[in-house]
């Protein structure tokens, strides 16, 4: 039996649950990536939303997401496609 644990296991991070509060009724949680909670939001057109521990919220439209240099943006886009929010 292995006694090795991932950092996420040691910190109690579950990738299928948001870590930071979101009060937008139009946001759908996609998953976590590094310090970001990733969301798909339809409030102002389809956008990807990123929440971080400091309470800051950033978002990006779909236009540049698949080709972004930021890995968390590409991951949010991939998850949105995988979960059927985008085709």
VMD Tcl script that builds the backbone (N, CA, C; Angstrom):
set m [mol new atoms 261]
animate dup $m
set s [atomselect $m all]
$s set {name element resname resid chain x y z} {
  {N N UNK 1 A 0.841 -1.178 0.000}
  {CA C UNK 1 A 0.000 0.000 0.000}
  {C C UNK 1 A 0.891 1.248 0.000}
  {N N UNK 2 A 0.578 2.168 -0.865}
  {CA C UNK 2 A 1.376 3.374 -0.997}
  {C C UNK 2 A 0.935 4.429 0.008}
  {N N UNK 3 A 1.909 5.145 0.536}
  {CA C UNK 3 A 1.616 6.237 1.459}
  {C C UNK 3 A 1.833 7.593 0.787}
  {N N UNK 4 A 1.997 7.585 -0.524}
  {CA C UNK 4 A 2.189 8.831 -1.264}
  {C C UNK 4 A 0.839 9.468 -1.544}
  {N N UNK 5 A 0.777 10.773 -1.384}
  {CA C UNK 5 A -0.447 11.524 -1.641}
  {C C UNK 5 A -0.124 12.697 -2.547}
  {N N UNK 6 A -1.091 13.073 -3.343}
  {CA C UNK 6 A -0.907 14.260 -4.172}
  {C C UNK 6 A -1.079 15.490 -3.292}
  {N N UNK 7 A -0.571 16.624 -3.773}
  {CA C UNK 7 A -0.724 17.883 -3.046}
  {C C UNK 7 A -2.201 18.195 -2.872}
  {N N UNK 8 A -3.004 17.935 -3.894}
  {CA C UNK 8 A -4.440 18.210 -3.808}
  {C C UNK 8 A -5.093 17.389 -2.708}
  {N N UNK 9 A -4.705 16.126 -2.595}
  {CA C UNK 9 A -5.266 15.284 -1.536}
  {C C UNK 9 A -4.877 15.820 -0.163}
  {N N UNK 10 A -3.617 16.221 -0.015}
  {CA C UNK 10 A -3.148 16.734 1.272}
  {C C UNK 10 A -3.838 18.033 1.653}
  {N N UNK 11 A -4.152 18.863 0.665}
  {CA C UNK 11 A -4.818 20.135 0.937}
  {C C UNK 11 A -6.333 20.003 0.959}
  {N N UNK 12 A -6.844 18.834 0.628}
  {CA C UNK 12 A -8.289 18.622 0.619}
  {C C UNK 12 A -8.999 19.299 -0.532}
  {N N UNK 13 A -8.309 19.478 -1.649}
  {CA C UNK 13 A -8.912 20.139 -2.809}
  {C C UNK 13 A -9.636 19.104 -3.658}
  {N N UNK 14 A -10.904 19.359 -3.918}
  {CA C UNK 14 A -11.686 18.500 -4.798}
  {C C UNK 14 A -11.942 19.271 -6.080}
  {N N UNK 15 A -11.532 18.703 -7.206}
  {CA C UNK 15 A -11.654 19.415 -8.470}
  {C C UNK 15 A -13.084 19.512 -8.966}
  {N N UNK 16 A -13.992 18.744 -8.394}
  {CA C UNK 16 A -15.371 18.788 -8.863}
  {C C UNK 16 A -16.244 19.709 -8.021}
  {N N UNK 17 A -15.641 20.464 -7.106}
  {CA C UNK 17 A -16.388 21.407 -6.274}
  {C C UNK 17 A -15.691 22.760 -6.283}
  {N N UNK 18 A -16.459 23.854 -6.404}
  {CA C UNK 18 A -15.839 25.181 -6.375}
  {C C UNK 18 A -15.224 25.473 -5.006}
  {N N UNK 19 A -14.127 26.212 -5.027}
  {CA C UNK 19 A -13.452 26.600 -3.791}
  {C C UNK 19 A -13.828 28.004 -3.352}
  {N N UNK 20 A -14.299 28.821 -4.283}
  {CA C UNK 20 A -14.602 30.224 -4.000}
  {C C UNK 20 A -16.055 30.505 -4.339}
  {N N UNK 21 A -16.667 31.391 -3.588}
  {CA C UNK 21 A -18.092 31.673 -3.725}
  {C C UNK 21 A -18.412 32.372 -5.050}
  {N N UNK 22 A -19.486 31.932 -5.674}
  {CA C UNK 22 A -19.995 32.556 -6.895}
  {C C UNK 22 A -21.495 32.745 -6.722}
  {N N UNK 23 A -21.959 33.984 -6.829}
  {CA C UNK 23 A -23.386 34.253 -6.629}
  {C C UNK 23 A -24.130 34.534 -7.937}
  {N N UNK 24 A -23.494 34.256 -9.062}
  {CA C UNK 24 A -24.126 34.481 -10.360}
  {C C UNK 24 A -24.980 33.264 -10.723}
  {N N UNK 25 A -26.247 33.493 -10.970}
  {CA C UNK 25 A -27.167 32.405 -11.314}
  {C C UNK 25 A -26.920 31.865 -12.728}
  {N N UNK 26 A -26.149 32.603 -13.544}
  {CA C UNK 26 A -25.892 32.196 -14.922}
  {C C UNK 26 A -24.559 31.475 -15.101}
  {N N UNK 27 A -23.815 31.283 -14.013}
  {CA C UNK 27 A -22.517 30.606 -14.080}
  {C C UNK 27 A -22.672 29.114 -13.799}
  {N N UNK 28 A -21.981 28.322 -14.605}
  {CA C UNK 28 A -21.917 26.878 -14.407}
  {C C UNK 28 A -20.470 26.516 -14.096}
  {N N UNK 29 A -20.257 25.862 -12.979}
  {CA C UNK 29 A -18.912 25.467 -12.574}
  {C C UNK 29 A -18.367 24.404 -13.523}
  {N N UNK 30 A -17.143 24.617 -14.020}
  {CA C UNK 30 A -16.494 23.682 -14.934}
  {C C UNK 30 A -15.481 22.792 -14.219}
  {N N UNK 31 A -14.770 23.353 -13.269}
  {CA C UNK 31 A -13.714 22.632 -12.574}
  {C C UNK 31 A -12.694 23.609 -12.026}
  {N N UNK 32 A -11.579 23.071 -11.532}
  {CA C UNK 32 A -10.507 23.885 -10.959}
  {C C UNK 32 A -9.235 23.703 -11.774}
  {N N UNK 33 A -8.440 24.742 -11.817}
  {CA C UNK 33 A -7.122 24.671 -12.442}
  {C C UNK 33 A -6.201 25.573 -11.643}
  {N N UNK 34 A -5.178 24.991 -11.047}
  {CA C UNK 34 A -4.264 25.716 -10.173}
  {C C UNK 34 A -5.071 26.515 -9.157}
  {N N UNK 35 A -4.889 27.831 -9.088}
  {CA C UNK 35 A -5.618 28.618 -8.088}
  {C C UNK 35 A -6.995 29.076 -8.574}
  {N N UNK 36 A -7.375 28.724 -9.778}
  {CA C UNK 36 A -8.602 29.225 -10.393}
  {C C UNK 36 A -9.774 28.256 -10.262}
  {N N UNK 37 A -10.951 28.797 -9.965}
  {CA C UNK 37 A -12.210 28.094 -10.182}
  {C C UNK 37 A -12.680 28.541 -11.557}
  {N N UNK 38 A -13.037 27.610 -12.402}
  {CA C UNK 38 A -13.401 27.895 -13.795}
  {C C UNK 38 A -14.909 27.780 -13.972}
  {N N UNK 39 A -15.500 28.764 -14.634}
  {CA C UNK 39 A -16.945 28.792 -14.859}
  {C C UNK 39 A -17.251 29.135 -16.308}
  {N N UNK 40 A -18.406 28.667 -16.765}
  {CA C UNK 40 A -18.982 29.086 -18.044}
  {C C UNK 40 A -20.192 29.936 -17.695}
  {N N UNK 41 A -20.276 31.154 -18.246}
  {CA C UNK 41 A -21.350 32.077 -17.878}
  {C C UNK 41 A -22.082 32.577 -19.124}
  {N N UNK 42 A -23.404 32.670 -19.025}
  {CA C UNK 42 A -24.224 33.166 -20.133}
  {C C UNK 42 A -24.878 34.508 -19.817}
  {N N UNK 43 A -24.527 35.162 -18.725}
  {CA C UNK 43 A -25.171 36.417 -18.320}
  {C C UNK 43 A -25.021 37.513 -19.376}
  {N N UNK 44 A -23.841 37.693 -19.921}
  {CA C UNK 44 A -23.578 38.723 -20.934}
  {C C UNK 44 A -23.066 38.101 -22.220}
  {N N UNK 45 A -23.662 36.999 -22.625}
  {CA C UNK 45 A -23.151 36.241 -23.766}
  {C C UNK 45 A -22.222 35.178 -23.233}
  {N N UNK 46 A -21.866 34.200 -24.028}
  {CA C UNK 46 A -21.006 33.149 -23.482}
  {C C UNK 46 A -19.616 33.689 -23.132}
  {N N UNK 47 A -19.223 33.494 -21.882}
  {CA C UNK 47 A -17.917 33.917 -21.391}
  {C C UNK 47 A -17.361 32.849 -20.464}
  {N N UNK 48 A -16.055 32.857 -20.338}
  {CA C UNK 48 A -15.395 32.036 -19.334}
  {C C UNK 48 A -15.071 32.952 -18.161}
  {N N UNK 49 A -15.331 32.481 -16.951}
  {CA C UNK 49 A -15.122 33.274 -15.742}
  {C C UNK 49 A -14.118 32.539 -14.864}
  {N N UNK 50 A -13.224 33.314 -14.243}
  {CA C UNK 50 A -12.166 32.754 -13.416}
  {C C UNK 50 A -12.196 33.429 -12.052}
  {N N UNK 51 A -12.380 32.642 -11.015}
  {CA C UNK 51 A -12.387 33.164 -9.646}
  {C C UNK 51 A -11.129 32.678 -8.937}
  {N N UNK 52 A -10.552 33.583 -8.113}
  {CA C UNK 52 A -9.316 33.277 -7.386}
  {C C UNK 52 A -9.510 33.576 -5.902}
  {N N UNK 53 A -8.585 33.107 -5.054}
  {CA C UNK 53 A -8.755 33.257 -3.610}
  {C C UNK 53 A -8.876 34.704 -3.142}
  {N N UNK 54 A -8.257 35.627 -3.837}
  {CA C UNK 54 A -8.288 37.026 -3.415}
  {C C UNK 54 A -9.653 37.664 -3.647}
  {N N UNK 55 A -10.603 36.906 -4.200}
  {CA C UNK 55 A -11.935 37.431 -4.466}
  {C C UNK 55 A -12.058 38.110 -5.817}
  {N N UNK 56 A -10.973 38.182 -6.554}
  {CA C UNK 56 A -11.010 38.815 -7.869}
  {C C UNK 56 A -11.702 37.889 -8.867}
  {N N UNK 57 A -12.379 38.504 -9.806}
  {CA C UNK 57 A -13.049 37.758 -10.870}
  {C C UNK 57 A -12.592 38.338 -12.192}
  {N N UNK 58 A -12.169 37.462 -13.089}
  {CA C UNK 58 A -11.844 37.895 -14.450}
  {C C UNK 58 A -12.652 37.048 -15.410}
  {N N UNK 59 A -12.827 37.546 -16.603}
  {CA C UNK 59 A -13.584 36.805 -17.599}
  {C C UNK 59 A -13.023 37.092 -18.978}
  {N N UNK 60 A -13.346 36.210 -19.917}
  {CA C UNK 60 A -12.888 36.360 -21.295}
  {C C UNK 60 A -13.990 35.841 -22.210}
  {N N UNK 61 A -14.148 36.515 -23.349}
  {CA C UNK 61 A -15.119 36.044 -24.334}
  {C C UNK 61 A -14.556 34.807 -25.029}
  {N N UNK 62 A -15.377 34.149 -25.791}
  {CA C UNK 62 A -14.976 32.900 -26.449}
  {C C UNK 62 A -13.987 33.115 -27.588}
  {N N UNK 63 A -13.912 34.318 -28.147}
  {CA C UNK 63 A -13.098 34.562 -29.336}
  {C C UNK 63 A -11.642 34.135 -29.176}
  {N N UNK 64 A -10.994 34.575 -28.121}
  {CA C UNK 64 A -9.575 34.292 -27.961}
  {C C UNK 64 A -9.252 33.103 -27.086}
  {N N UNK 65 A -10.243 32.521 -26.448}
  {CA C UNK 65 A -9.999 31.472 -25.455}
  {C C UNK 65 A -9.241 30.256 -25.979}
  {N N UNK 66 A -9.618 29.684 -27.134}
  {CA C UNK 66 A -8.926 28.459 -27.558}
  {C C UNK 66 A -7.449 28.665 -27.885}
  {N N UNK 67 A -7.058 29.906 -28.177}
  {CA C UNK 67 A -5.688 30.192 -28.600}
  {C C UNK 67 A -4.920 31.012 -27.571}
  {N N UNK 68 A -5.463 31.136 -26.378}
  {CA C UNK 68 A -4.826 31.925 -25.334}
  {C C UNK 68 A -3.471 31.335 -24.945}
  {N N UNK 69 A -2.567 32.198 -24.527}
  {CA C UNK 69 A -1.273 31.739 -24.021}
  {C C UNK 69 A -1.389 31.269 -22.574}
  {N N UNK 70 A -2.500 31.598 -21.912}
  {CA C UNK 70 A -2.700 31.223 -20.513}
  {C C UNK 70 A -3.294 29.822 -20.420}
  {N N UNK 71 A -2.617 28.888 -19.762}
  {CA C UNK 71 A -3.130 27.514 -19.692}
  {C C UNK 71 A -4.470 27.385 -18.978}
  {N N UNK 72 A -4.751 28.213 -17.975}
  {CA C UNK 72 A -6.037 28.115 -17.283}
  {C C UNK 72 A -7.192 28.511 -18.185}
  {N N UNK 73 A -6.952 29.422 -19.124}
  {CA C UNK 73 A -7.997 29.821 -20.072}
  {C C UNK 73 A -8.248 28.694 -21.069}
  {N N UNK 74 A -7.177 28.108 -21.585}
  {CA C UNK 74 A -7.338 26.974 -22.508}
  {C C UNK 74 A -8.038 25.805 -21.824}
  {N N UNK 75 A -7.718 25.564 -20.545}
  {CA C UNK 75 A -8.357 24.471 -19.806}
  {C C UNK 75 A -9.844 24.748 -19.605}
  {N N UNK 76 A -10.213 25.971 -19.286}
  {CA C UNK 76 A -11.632 26.320 -19.129}
  {C C UNK 76 A -12.372 26.111 -20.442}
  {N N UNK 77 A -11.771 26.515 -21.534}
  {CA C UNK 77 A -12.397 26.320 -22.845}
  {C C UNK 77 A -12.568 24.831 -23.138}
  {N N UNK 78 A -11.528 24.042 -22.884}
  {CA C UNK 78 A -11.594 22.599 -23.114}
  {C C UNK 78 A -12.704 21.966 -22.278}
  {N N UNK 79 A -12.818 22.351 -21.022}
  {CA C UNK 79 A -13.857 21.810 -20.153}
  {C C UNK 79 A -15.254 22.227 -20.608}
  {N N UNK 80 A -15.395 23.478 -21.084}
  {CA C UNK 80 A -16.692 23.945 -21.572}
  {C C UNK 80 A -17.135 23.129 -22.785}
  {N N UNK 81 A -16.203 22.800 -23.666}
  {CA C UNK 81 A -16.508 21.974 -24.823}
  {C C UNK 81 A -16.839 20.545 -24.361}
  {N N UNK 82 A -16.003 20.003 -23.505}
  {CA C UNK 82 A -16.162 18.627 -23.017}
  {C C UNK 82 A -17.520 18.452 -22.309}
  {N N UNK 83 A -17.960 19.475 -21.579}
  {CA C UNK 83 A -19.200 19.375 -20.815}
  {C C UNK 83 A -20.429 19.826 -21.612}
  {N N UNK 84 A -20.236 20.146 -22.901}
  {CA C UNK 84 A -21.368 20.425 -23.780}
  {C C UNK 84 A -21.863 21.860 -23.801}
  {N N UNK 85 A -21.144 22.779 -23.183}
  {CA C UNK 85 A -21.554 24.192 -23.221}
  {C C UNK 85 A -21.171 24.857 -24.538}
  {N N UNK 86 A -20.140 24.340 -25.173}
  {CA C UNK 86 A -19.667 24.838 -26.474}
  {C C UNK 86 A -19.459 23.658 -27.404}
  {N N UNK 87 A -19.486 23.950 -28.693}
  {CA C UNK 87 A -19.220 22.870 -29.655}
  {C C UNK 87 A -18.021 23.202 -30.507}
}
mol reanalyze $m
mol bondsrecalc $m
mol representation Tube
mol addrep $m
